[in-house]
Amino acid sequence: MGSSGIGDLQGQTPTGSDKKPRAKMARDMTDKDILKMELEQLQKEVSTHRTAISITASELIANIVAQSAEDPLIKGVPEDKNPFKEKGGDIKRLQKKASTIMKDPSLTAHGMSPCFLEVPRMWLVVFLVCLLVWAGGTYWYLFGKPSPFSLESVRLPGPLELDQKMRYKVLKQGFSRERVPENLDAIVIGSGIGGMTAAATLAKLGKRVLVLEQHDQAGGCCHTYVEKGFEFDVGLHYIGQLHENSLFKIVLDQITEGQLEFVKLDKHFDTIVIGTGDEHRKYTIYTGKTEMEEHLKKQFPDDVKAVKEFFKIMKISARKTHYLATMKLIPQWVALLLLKSGIADLCSPIFRLVGSSATTVANSLTTNKDLQTIFSYFFYGVPPKESSCAINALLLHHYKRGAYYPKGGASEIPFHITKVIQKFGGQVLVRAPVNRILVDSKGVAYGVTVQKEQGDVEVRAPVIISNCGIFNTFHKLLPPEICAKPAIQKRLSMVKPARGSFLVFSGFEATQEELGINSTNLWLYKSNDMDGIMDEFFSMGKDEAPDNIPMMFITFPSTKDPTSKIRHPGKSCMTILTMVRYEWFEEWKDTTVKKRGDDYLEYKMRFAKHLFDWACTYFPKLRDKLVFQDIATPLTNTHYLGAYLGAMYSAEHNLERFQAEAIARNRCDTPVKNLFISGQDVFSCGIAGAVHGGLLCASTVLGHIVYIDLLLIKKKLKRKKAREMFQSAKKMQ
């Protein structure tokens, strides 16, 4: 503060005739009088130099004490009455007095404002105001906005639409400029369940949403197709967590307004076969809150403790998953701070579990290789050593309370969601391949272009939601200069494309009773060394891979849906799934679907034959009843599903994806303003993972956490159920 500092003020010495009278006066002064005089002098200095000096009581006293030793005025005060003598707690005592004195109204007579001096109080007020603003803003963010969901919107399911032509009127509406609604609020690229969930959530708030699908049918991995009288599900094989009043059930009820019905499958929903020939071992997985764990303990009596510990991990993973979702909703810098500093780890063990290798955790629990395989038996192209322990645990926990299948088939889901979107003025249009996301000079997304034979058609909206995957979005749809942004490149560097999927769809002229099949799924592994067999397989060359498939999944969709017997009498279906490398099929990527040549057909049939023969070792009656077979390679998935490099699970679910920084950065909002990501790439793979990706996206777009609304509905449903039970008990009396 230069010459106007406190030190200069205290260094002034009385002169001449002022000395004696002032010394006498000082003897009669109290510490309050002395301080008032010092404050008066300070005010004069401030006025003279027009310098704003902010000083606390403690700082003022400290400066006075520091300069008091040579001041004759202070020297004139008797030692026992000198408040500036540093004896024990005198300085602290004086500081306390000074704080009180500064609040004295009489100081205003000296031209000193209490606010000018009482800086700590001022900052306390500022802090409290900021806290109030933050609390109010948080409350408004969580509860202050209208909810897209309500109990009243859910009604009893209507009759199943069996007329395929009527279904196609909803699911196969082709794109044209005339069918695009006016004054759109949002455009969703891709009609997979993640995008449809986001679209329906926005629609239920009165938003006009347009969903654009490049295929000729809406639904993404939830669509089905019919060939030769056989209906095949493409990506939905079974769903869990649909028991009464579960959060997932509430979500599906809300986005379809209660029109979806699900069939509960047998308690024995999965069988795991390890090994081949006479040396194979079978293990069964049962649903049930306690039955799942107890049944597994019976099969591994020497590893009861390991099973118990794994189910503890399942419980933690299921109950603490919302922490992972929270990191994608709070500001990115806050999420990074919490995750990188280790604060998040202190809050919940989920952050350590999600970044822990499934192999490492399984090895720490047991040395039994078969049990280690069961702990990670859901394969999605990632060896257990590279996959997350928490994600694998969540996949099994998903079916703990039961496995379900949609009544009427998987296409019931997009069928009813489309109706909800249309109800609020939106539309779902197919044969609408988006080839560009439009971005203005300021880096703001404002629309898309749809590729048509007559030329690109531009469609605009203030919000663009991409449900076609992070790689398609950034690599294919955005201008190169936008994709080159460091923030986008940083995000892309944290993920890589998943393995490609290979499926064999088989149709049989026989009933399930004649074939000896049921709704239980089969998971087959040639060895219990999952890391070893997967590493070996994916490192093989193109020519040897078809003859050395180490694993596969078998499911019979026709046995899961009771309406299948009505809609397709006398027919049964089987779907086989395994994982492959896109590179094995890459040489045919520029050929046309269904016209890829004999060498391509021969190559994919080598895979299909080995898979079908393997299935027939467990279901021998299949071979003689086979009348139809269709095969989907990664190229097929790219054509029909728009899957990047044929990966149905989009970005790979490896450990790198679930490290601290990746969790924080892999979110719905993007470096491009008004552009958002939905689906599997936001949270996790599968139907449930994509649905949550859609809910997180809707929350981000709306600036409102819709999960709060869902939890409130869950609470209301519990109360309603309790009232009904009470009334029922009352009537029984």
C-alpha positions in Angstrom: 0.0 0.0 0.0 3.0 2.3 -0.2 3.2 5.3 2.2 -0.3 4.8 3.3 0.4 1.5 5.1 -0.2 0.8 8.7 3.5 0.9 9.5 3.8 4.6 8.4 0.7 5.4 10.4 2.2 4.0 13.5 5.6 5.6 12.9 4.3 9.1 13.3 5.8 10.8 16.4 4.1 13.6 18.4 6.3 16.8 18.4 6.9 19.8 20.6 4.1 21.0 22.8 1.9 17.9 22.0 4.2 15.4 23.9 3.4 16.0 27.6 -0.4 16.6 27.3 -0.7 13.5 25.0 1.4 11.4 27.4 -0.9 12.3 30.3 -3.9 11.7 28.2 -2.6 8.3 27.2 -2.4 7.2 30.8 -6.2 7.6 31.1 -7.0 6.0 27.8 -8.5 2.6 27.5 -7.6 0.2 24.7 -10.9 1.1 23.0 -10.0 4.8 23.0 -6.5 4.1 21.6 -7.9 1.9 18.9 -10.5 4.5 17.9 -7.8 7.1 17.6 -5.8 4.8 15.4 -8.8 4.1 13.2 -9.5 7.8 12.9 -6.0 8.3 11.7 -6.3 5.4 9.3 -9.5 6.9 7.8 -7.6 10.2 7.2 -4.9 8.3 5.3 -7.5 6.5 3.2 -9.3 9.7 2.4 -6.0 11.5 1.5 -4.7 8.9 -0.8 -8.0 7.6 -2.0 -6.8 4.1 -1.5 -9.3 1.3 -0.6 -7.8 -0.6 2.3 -9.5 -3.8 3.5 -8.2 -5.0 6.8 -9.4 -7.5 9.4 -9.4 -6.9 13.2 -6.5 -9.3 13.6 -4.4 -7.6 10.9 -5.0 -4.2 12.3 -4.0 -5.2 15.8 -0.9 -7.1 14.6 0.3 -4.0 12.7 -0.4 -1.7 15.7 1.5 -4.1 18.0 4.4 -4.4 15.6 4.9 -0.6 15.5 4.0 0.2 19.1 7.4 -0.3 20.7 8.9 3.1 19.7 5.7 5.1 19.8 5.9 7.7 22.7 2.1 7.7 23.0 2.1 4.0 23.8 5.3 4.2 25.9 3.3 6.7 28.2 0.9 4.0 29.2 1.7 2.2 32.5 2.9 -1.3 31.9 0.1 -3.0 33.8 -2.5 -1.1 31.6 -0.7 -1.4 28.3 -2.9 -3.5 26.1 -0.1 -3.9 23.6 2.3 -5.6 25.9 2.9 -9.2 24.6 2.1 -11.1 27.8 0.7 -14.6 27.3 -2.7 -14.3 25.5 -2.8 -10.4 25.5 -2.6 -10.1 21.8 -5.4 -12.7 21.3 -7.4 -10.9 23.9 -6.9 -7.6 22.2 -7.8 -9.1 18.8 -11.0 -10.4 20.3 -11.8 -7.0 21.8 -11.0 -5.3 18.5 -13.5 -7.5 16.7 -16.1 -6.4 19.3 -15.0 -2.8 19.0 -15.3 -2.8 15.3 -19.0 -3.7 15.6 -19.5 -0.8 17.9 -22.0 1.7 16.3 -20.0 4.6 17.8 -17.3 3.9 15.2 -19.6 5.3 12.5 -19.0 8.7 14.2 -15.4 8.4 13.1 -16.4 7.7 9.5 -15.6 4.0 9.7 -18.1 1.6 8.2 -18.3 -1.7 10.2 -18.6 -3.6 6.8 -15.4 -1.8 5.7 -13.5 -3.3 8.7 -15.3 -6.6 9.3 -14.1 -8.4 6.2 -14.6 -11.9 7.7 -18.3 -11.2 8.2 -18.5 -9.9 4.6 -16.9 -13.1 3.2 -19.2 -15.2 5.4 -22.2 -13.5 3.9 -20.8 -14.0 0.4 -20.2 -17.7 1.2 -23.7 -18.1 2.6 -25.3 -16.4 -0.5 -23.2 -18.6 -2.8 -24.3 -21.7 -0.8 -27.9 -20.7 -1.0 -27.7 -20.1 -4.8 -26.0 -23.5 -5.2 -28.5 -25.3 -3.1 -31.4 -23.6 -4.9 -29.9 -24.4 -8.3 -29.3 -28.0 -7.3 -32.9 -28.3 -6.0 -34.2 -26.8 -9.2 -32.0 -29.1 -11.3 -33.2 -32.1 -9.5 -36.8 -31.3 -8.7 -37.7 -28.0 -10.2 -38.4 -29.0 -13.8 -41.4 -30.8 -15.1 -41.2 -34.6 -15.1 -41.5 -36.6 -18.4 -42.9 -39.5 -16.4 -46.2 -40.1 -14.6 -48.2 -43.0 -13.2 -51.3 -41.8 -15.2 -49.5 -42.3 -18.5 -49.2 -46.0 -17.9 -52.3 -48.0 -19.0 -53.2 -51.7 -19.2 -51.7 -53.4 -22.3 -53.9 -53.6 -25.4 -54.3 -56.7 -27.6 -51.2 -57.9 -29.4 -51.1 -56.7 -33.0 -50.7 -59.9 -35.0 -51.2 -58.4 -38.5 -47.7 -57.9 -39.9 -48.9 -55.3 -42.4 -50.3 -53.2 -39.6 -47.0 -53.5 -37.7 -45.0 -52.5 -40.7 -47.1 -49.3 -41.0 -45.5 -48.3 -37.7 -42.0 -49.8 -38.0 -41.4 -49.2 -41.7 -42.4 -45.7 -42.5 -40.0 -44.5 -45.2 -38.4 -41.1 -45.2 -39.6 -38.3 -47.3 -39.4 -34.5 -46.8 -43.2 -34.4 -46.5 -43.2 -36.7 -43.5 -40.7 -34.6 -41.5 -42.6 -32.8 -38.7 -42.3 -29.0 -38.6 -40.6 -27.1 -35.8 -38.6 -30.0 -34.6 -37.1 -29.9 -31.1 -34.6 -32.8 -31.6 -33.2 -35.2 -34.2 -32.1 -38.7 -33.2 -29.7 -40.6 -35.5 -30.4 -44.3 -35.2 -33.5 -46.2 -33.8 -31.7 -48.5 -31.5 -33.1 -48.8 -27.9 -30.8 -46.1 -26.6 -31.9 -43.5 -29.1 -35.5 -44.5 -28.8 -35.4 -44.2 -25.0 -34.0 -40.7 -25.3 -36.5 -39.8 -28.0 -39.5 -41.1 -26.0 -38.4 -39.3 -22.8 -38.1 -36.0 -24.6 -41.4 -36.6 -26.4 -43.2 -37.2 -23.1 -42.3 -33.6 -22.2 -44.0 -32.4 -25.4 -40.8 -32.2 -27.5 -41.2 -32.9 -31.2 -38.6 -35.5 -32.0 -37.6 -37.1 -35.3 -35.8 -40.4 -35.3 -33.9 -41.3 -38.5 -33.0 -45.0 -39.2 -30.8 -46.1 -42.1 -32.3 -49.6 -42.2 -35.8 -50.4 -43.6 -37.1 -51.2 -40.2 -36.9 -49.4 -36.8 -35.5 -51.0 -33.7 -31.7 -51.5 -34.2 -30.7 -54.6 -32.3 -34.4 -54.9 -31.1 -35.7 -55.4 -34.5 -36.7 -58.8 -35.8 -36.9 -60.1 -39.4 -39.1 -62.8 -41.0 -37.8 -65.2 -43.7 -39.6 -68.2 -45.0 -42.1 -68.0 -42.2 -39.4 -67.9 -39.5 -39.0 -64.9 -37.2 -35.5 -64.2 -35.8 -34.5 -61.7 -33.1 -31.3 -59.9 -34.0 -29.9 -58.7 -30.7 -32.4 -59.2 -27.9 -32.2 -62.7 -26.5 -33.4 -62.2 -22.9 -33.7 -59.3 -20.4 -33.5 -59.2 -16.6 -34.6 -56.9 -13.8 -38.2 -56.8 -14.8 -39.7 -57.9 -11.6 -42.5 -55.9 -10.1 -41.7 -52.2 -9.3 -38.1 -52.6 -10.5 -36.5 -49.4 -11.9 -35.9 -51.0 -15.3 -39.5 -52.2 -15.5 -40.7 -48.7 -14.6 -38.5 -47.2 -17.4 -39.9 -49.6 -20.0 -43.5 -49.0 -18.8 -43.0 -45.2 -19.1 -41.5 -45.1 -22.6 -44.1 -47.5 -23.9 -47.0 -46.3 -21.7 -47.4 -49.7 -20.2 -48.0 -51.5 -23.5 -45.1 -54.0 -23.3 -45.7 -57.4 -21.8 -42.9 -59.8 -20.8 -42.9 -63.6 -20.3 -40.8 -64.9 -17.4 -38.5 -67.7 -18.5 -37.7 -70.9 -16.6 -35.7 -70.4 -13.4 -33.0 -72.5 -15.1 -32.2 -69.8 -17.6 -28.6 -70.6 -18.6 -26.4 -73.7 -18.9 -22.6 -73.4 -19.2 -20.7 -76.2 -20.9 -16.9 -76.3 -20.5 -14.8 -78.7 -22.5 -15.7 -81.0 -25.4 -16.6 -84.7 -25.9 -16.7 -87.0 -23.0 -14.7 -84.5 -20.8 -17.2 -81.7 -20.9 -18.8 -80.4 -17.7 -22.2 -78.8 -17.4 -23.2 -76.1 -14.9 -26.6 -74.6 -14.5 -27.5 -71.0 -13.5 -30.8 -70.4 -11.7 -32.7 -67.2 -11.0 -33.8 -66.2 -7.6 -32.9 -63.7 -4.9 -31.1 -66.4 -2.9 -31.5 -69.4 -5.2 -28.8 -68.2 -7.7 -26.1 -68.1 -5.0 -27.2 -71.3 -3.2 -27.5 -73.3 -6.4 -24.0 -72.3 -7.4 -22.6 -73.3 -4.0 -24.1 -76.8 -4.4 -22.3 -77.2 -7.7 -19.0 -76.0 -6.1 -19.1 -77.3 -2.5 -15.3 -76.8 -2.0 -15.6 -73.1 -3.1 -18.5 -71.9 -1.0 -16.5 -69.0 0.3 -15.4 -67.9 -3.2 -19.1 -68.0 -4.4 -20.1 -66.0 -1.3 -17.4 -63.4 -1.9 -18.3 -63.0 -5.6 -22.0 -62.4 -4.8 -20.8 -59.7 -2.4 -19.0 -58.1 -5.3 -22.3 -58.5 -7.4 -24.2 -56.7 -4.6 -21.8 -53.8 -4.4 -21.7 -53.5 -8.1 -25.4 -53.4 -8.4 -26.0 -51.0 -5.5 -23.3 -48.6 -6.3 -23.6 -48.4 -10.1 -25.4 -45.0 -9.8 -22.0 -43.5 -8.8 -20.7 -44.3 -12.2 -23.8 -42.7 -13.8 -23.3 -39.6 -11.6 -19.8 -39.0 -13.0 -21.4 -38.6 -16.4 -24.0 -36.0 -15.2 -21.9 -33.7 -13.0 -19.6 -31.2 -14.7 -16.6 -33.0 -16.3 -14.0 -31.0 -14.4 -15.6 -32.0 -11.1 -15.8 -35.7 -12.2 -12.1 -35.6 -13.2 -11.2 -34.0 -9.9 -13.1 -36.6 -7.8 -11.8 -39.5 -9.8 -8.1 -38.5 -10.2 -7.7 -37.3 -6.6 -9.0 -40.6 -5.2 -11.9 -38.9 -3.5 -14.3 -41.0 -5.5 -12.6 -44.2 -4.3 -13.2 -43.1 -0.7 -16.9 -42.6 -1.4 -17.5 -46.1 -3.0 -15.6 -49.3 -3.8 -17.3 -49.4 -7.2 -14.6 -47.2 -8.8 -11.9 -49.7 -7.8 -14.0 -52.7 -8.8 -14.9 -51.3 -12.3 -11.3 -50.8 -13.1 -10.2 -54.2 -11.8 -9.5 -57.1 -14.1 -12.1 -59.9 -13.9 -9.3 -62.5 -14.1 -7.4 -60.8 -11.2 -10.4 -60.8 -9.0 -11.5 -64.4 -9.9 -8.0 -65.7 -9.2 -8.0 -64.0 -5.8 -11.2 -65.8 -4.9 -10.5 -69.4 -6.1 -8.1 -71.6 -7.9 -11.0 -73.6 -9.5 -10.7 -72.7 -13.3 -14.3 -73.8 -14.0 -15.7 -71.5 -11.3 -13.4 -68.7 -12.6 -15.0 -69.2 -16.0 -18.5 -69.0 -14.6 -17.6 -65.7 -12.9 -17.0 -64.3 -16.4 -19.2 -66.5 -18.7 -21.0 -63.7 -20.5 -18.6 -63.0 -23.4 -18.7 -59.8 -25.4 -15.4 -60.2 -27.2 -13.1 -59.2 -24.4 -11.0 -61.8 -22.5 -11.6 -61.7 -18.7 -8.1 -60.4 -18.1 -9.0 -57.3 -20.1 -12.6 -56.9 -18.9 -14.0 -55.2 -15.8 -14.9 -57.3 -12.8 -17.8 -55.0 -11.9 -19.3 -55.2 -15.4 -19.2 -59.0 -15.5 -20.7 -59.1 -12.0 -23.5 -56.7 -13.1 -24.3 -58.9 -16.2 -25.0 -61.9 -13.9 -26.8 -59.8 -11.3 -29.1 -58.5 -14.1 -30.8 -61.9 -14.2 -30.9 -62.6 -10.4 -34.6 -61.8 -10.1 -35.5 -63.5 -13.3 -35.0 -63.7 -17.0 -37.7 -62.4 -19.4 -38.6 -62.1 -23.0 -41.0 -59.7 -24.7 -44.4 -61.2 -25.5 -44.8 -60.9 -29.3 -41.1 -60.7 -29.9 -38.3 -58.1 -29.6 -39.9 -55.8 -32.2 -42.7 -55.1 -29.7 -40.3 -52.6 -28.1 -39.7 -50.3 -31.0 -43.3 -50.8 -32.1 -44.7 -49.3 -28.9 -42.0 -46.6 -28.4 -42.6 -45.3 -31.9 -46.3 -44.8 -31.1 -45.4 -42.7 -28.0 -43.1 -40.5 -30.1 -45.8 -40.1 -32.8 -48.4 -39.3 -30.1 -46.5 -36.1 -29.2 -46.0 -34.9 -32.8 -42.7 -36.7 -33.5 -41.9 -39.4 -36.1 -39.7 -42.4 -36.7 -38.6 -42.7 -40.3 -36.6 -45.5 -42.0 -34.5 -45.7 -45.1 -33.0 -42.4 -43.9 -29.2 -42.8 -43.9 -27.7 -39.7 -42.3 -24.4 -38.8 -44.0 -23.6 -35.5 -42.3 -24.1 -33.6 -39.0 -24.3 -30.0 -39.9 -22.1 -27.7 -37.8 -21.9 -23.9 -38.2 -18.8 -21.6 -38.1 -19.1 -21.3 -34.3 -19.0 -25.1 -33.8 -22.7 -25.5 -33.1 -24.6 -28.5 -34.5 -27.9 -27.4 -36.1 -29.1 -30.3 -38.3 -28.3 -33.3 -40.5 -28.4 -34.3 -44.1 -30.2 -37.5 -45.2 -28.7 -39.2 -48.2 -31.3 -39.9 -50.9 -31.0 -40.7 -54.6 -32.4 -37.4 -55.7 -29.9 -35.6 -53.5 -29.2 -34.8 -49.8 -32.1 -33.6 -47.8 -31.3 -31.1 -45.0 -33.3 -31.4 -41.7 -32.7 -28.9 -38.9 -33.2 -29.0 -35.1 -31.7 -27.3 -32.1 -30.6 -30.7 -30.6 -28.9 -33.5 -32.4 -28.6 -36.9 -30.6 -26.4 -39.5 -32.2 -27.3 -43.1 -31.4 -25.1 -44.6 -34.1 -22.0 -45.0 -32.0 -19.1 -42.8 -31.0 -16.9 -43.9 -34.0 -19.6 -43.4 -36.6 -20.4 -40.0 -35.1 -17.0 -38.6 -34.9 -15.2 -40.4 -37.8 -18.0 -40.4 -40.4 -20.6 -37.7 -39.7 -18.7 -34.7 -38.5 -16.5 -32.5 -40.7 -12.8 -33.5 -40.5 -11.8 -30.2 -39.0 -14.3 -30.7 -36.2 -13.2 -34.3 -35.6 -9.6 -33.1 -35.3 -10.3 -31.1 -32.2 -8.1 -32.1 -29.3 -11.1 -32.7 -27.0 -12.6 -35.1 -29.5 -9.3 -36.9 -30.3 -8.7 -37.2 -26.5 -12.1 -39.0 -26.1 -11.5 -41.3 -29.1 -8.1 -42.3 -27.8 -9.7 -43.8 -24.7 -11.8 -46.3 -26.6 -11.5 -48.7 -29.5 -14.0 -50.7 -31.6 -15.3 -53.9 -30.1 -14.9 -57.3 -31.8 -17.2 -58.2 -34.6 -20.2 -60.5 -34.1 -21.0 -63.6 -36.2 -24.5 -65.1 -36.1 -26.2 -68.1 -37.5 -30.0 -68.1 -37.8 -31.5 -71.5 -38.3 -35.2 -72.4 -39.0 -36.7 -75.9 -38.4 -40.0 -77.5 -39.5 -40.8 -78.9 -36.1 -42.1 -77.9 -32.7 -39.9 -77.4 -29.7 -41.3 -80.7 -28.2 -40.2 -82.6 -31.4 -36.8 -81.0 -31.3 -36.2 -81.4 -27.5 -35.4 -77.7 -27.0 -36.5 -75.1 -24.4 -36.0 -71.5 -23.3 -32.7 -72.3 -21.5 -29.7 -70.7 -23.2 -26.5 -72.6 -23.7 -22.9 -71.1 -23.4 -20.2 -73.4 -24.7 -16.4 -73.1 -24.1 -13.8 -75.6 -25.3 -11.6 -74.9 -22.3 -11.8 -73.2 -18.9 -8.8 -71.1 -19.8 -10.9 -68.2 -21.2 -8.0 -65.8 -21.5 -5.9 -68.4 -23.4 -8.5 -69.6 -25.8 -9.7 -66.1 -26.7 -6.1 -64.7 -27.1 -5.2 -67.7 -29.3 -8.4 -67.4 -31.5 -8.2 -63.7 -32.1 -4.5 -63.9 -33.0 -5.2 -66.5 -35.7 -5.1 -65.7 -39.4 -8.1 -65.6 -41.6 -7.7 -69.2 -43.0 -7.4 -71.1 -39.7 -10.0 -69.2 -37.7 -13.2 -70.9 -39.0 -11.9 -74.3 -37.9 -10.9 -73.3 -34.4 -13.9 -71.5 -32.8 -13.5 -71.7 -29.0 -16.9 -70.5 -27.8 -20.5 -69.9 -28.8 -23.9 -68.9 -27.4 -27.1 -70.8 -28.4 -30.7 -69.5 -27.9 -34.1 -70.6 -29.1 -36.3 -67.5 -29.4 -39.4 -69.4 -30.6 -39.5 -71.2 -27.2 -39.5 -68.0 -25.2 -42.5 -66.3 -26.7 -45.8 -68.2 -26.3 -47.3 -66.2 -29.2 -44.8 -67.7 -31.5 -46.9 -70.9 -31.7 -49.8 -68.8 -32.9 -47.9 -66.5 -35.2 -45.6 -69.2 -36.7 -47.2 -72.6 -36.0 -45.1 -75.7 -36.4 -41.9 -73.8 -36.7 -38.9 -73.3 -34.4 -35.9 -71.0 -34.6 -32.3 -71.1 -33.2 -29.7 -68.3 -33.1 -26.0 -69.0 -32.6 -23.6 -66.2 -31.7 -19.9 -65.9 -31.5 -17.2 -63.2 -31.7 -14.8 -62.8 -34.7 -12.4 -60.2 -36.1 -13.6 -57.8 -38.7 -10.2 -58.1 -40.5 -11.1 -61.7 -41.5 -13.9 -60.3 -43.6 -12.5 -57.0 -44.6 -11.6 -57.9 -48.2 -15.3 -58.0 -49.1 -16.2 -54.7 -47.4 -16.7 -52.9 -50.7 -19.0 -55.5 -52.2 -22.8 -55.3 -52.2 -25.0 -57.2 -49.7 -26.2 -60.5 -51.0 -23.8 -60.1 -53.9 -20.4 -60.5 -52.2 -19.4 -63.5 -54.3 -18.9 -67.3 -53.9 -15.6 -67.0 -52.0 -17.3 -64.9 -49.3 -20.2 -67.3 -49.1 -17.9 -70.3 -48.9 -15.8 -68.6 -46.2 -18.7 -67.7 -43.9 -20.2 -71.1 -44.4 -17.1 -72.6 -42.9 -17.8 -70.8 -39.7 -21.5 -71.6 -39.8 -20.9 -75.4 -40.4 -18.6 -75.7 -37.4 -21.0 -73.8 -35.1 -24.0 -75.8 -36.3 -22.3 -79.1 -35.9 -21.2 -78.2 -32.4 -24.8 -77.3 -31.5 -26.0 -80.6 -32.9 -23.8 -82.5 -30.4 -26.2 -81.3 -27.7 -29.4 -81.1 -29.7 -29.1 -84.0 -32.2 -32.6 -83.7 -33.6 -31.9 -80.3 -35.1 -30.0 -81.6 -38.1 -32.8 -83.5 -39.8 -35.3 -80.7 -39.3 -33.2 -77.8 -40.7 -35.0 -76.1 -43.6 -33.6 -72.6 -43.5 -30.3 -70.9 -42.6 -29.1 -67.3 -42.7 -25.6 -66.1 -41.7 -24.6 -62.6 -40.5 -21.0 -61.6 -40.5 -19.5 -58.3 -39.3 -20.2 -56.9 -42.8 -23.9 -57.9 -42.4 -24.0 -56.1 -39.1 -22.5 -53.0 -40.7 -25.1 -53.0 -43.5 -28.2 -53.7 -41.5 -27.3 -52.2 -38.1 -24.9 -49.5 -39.1 -22.4 -51.2 -36.7 -18.9 -49.7 -37.0 -16.6 -52.5 -38.1 -19.5 -54.9 -37.5 -19.3 -54.5 -33.7 -22.8 -54.9 -32.3 -21.5 -53.8 -28.9 -19.9 -50.7 -30.5 -16.9 -49.5 -28.3 -15.0 -52.3 -26.7 -15.8 -52.9 -23.0 -12.2 -53.3 -21.9 -10.5 -52.0 -18.7 -9.3 -48.8 -20.4 -12.9 -47.8 -20.9 -13.5 -47.9 -17.2 -10.5 -46.1 -15.9 -11.0 -42.8 -14.0 -10.5 -40.3 -16.9 -12.4 -42.4 -19.4 -15.4 -42.7 -17.1 -15.5 -38.9 -16.7 -14.9 -38.0 -20.4 -17.1 -40.8 -21.9 -20.4 -38.9 -21.5 -23.5 -37.7 -23.4 -22.4 -34.2 -24.1 -19.7 -33.6 -26.7 -17.2 -30.8 -27.6 -19.7 -29.9 -30.3 -22.4 -27.7 -28.8 -25.9 -29.2 -29.2 -24.6 -32.6 -30.2 -25.2 -35.5 -27.8 -24.3 -39.2 -27.7 -26.7 -42.0 -26.6 -26.7 -45.7 -26.4 -24.1 -48.4 -25.5 -21.1 -46.1 -25.8 -22.3 -43.9 -22.9 -22.7 -46.5 -20.1 -22.4 -50.2 -21.0 -23.3 -52.8 -23.5 -26.6 -54.7 -24.0 -30.2 -53.7 -24.0 -30.2 -52.5 -20.4 -26.9 -50.6 -20.9 -28.3 -48.9 -24.0 -31.5 -47.9 -22.2 -29.5 -46.3 -19.4 -27.4 -44.5 -22.1 -30.7 -43.1 -23.4 -31.8 -41.9 -20.0 -28.5 -40.3 -19.3 -28.7 -38.6 -22.7 -32.2 -37.3 -22.0 -31.1 -36.0 -18.6 -28.2 -34.1 -20.2 -30.3 -32.6 -22.9 -33.0 -31.5 -20.5 -30.7 -30.4 -17.7 -32.7 -32.5 -15.4 -31.9 -35.9 -13.9 -34.9 -38.0 -15.0 -33.8 -40.8 -12.6 -35.1 -38.7 -9.8 -38.5 -38.8 -11.4 -38.3 -42.6 -11.9 -37.4 -43.1 -8.2 -40.3 -41.0 -7.1 -42.6 -43.1 -9.3 -41.1 -46.2 -7.7 -41.9 -44.8 -4.3 -45.5 -44.1 -5.3 -45.9 -47.6 -6.7 -44.6 -49.1 -3.4 -47.1 -47.0 -1.4 -49.9 -48.0 -3.8 -49.0 -51.7 -3.4 -48.9 -51.3 0.4 -52.4 -49.7 0.3 -53.8 -52.5 -1.9 -52.3 -55.2 0.4 -53.8 -53.4 3.4 -57.2 -53.2 1.7 -57.0 -56.8 0.7 -56.1 -57.9 4.2 -59.0 -55.8 5.6 -61.5 -57.5 3.4 -60.2 -60.9 4.4 -61.0 -60.2 8.1 
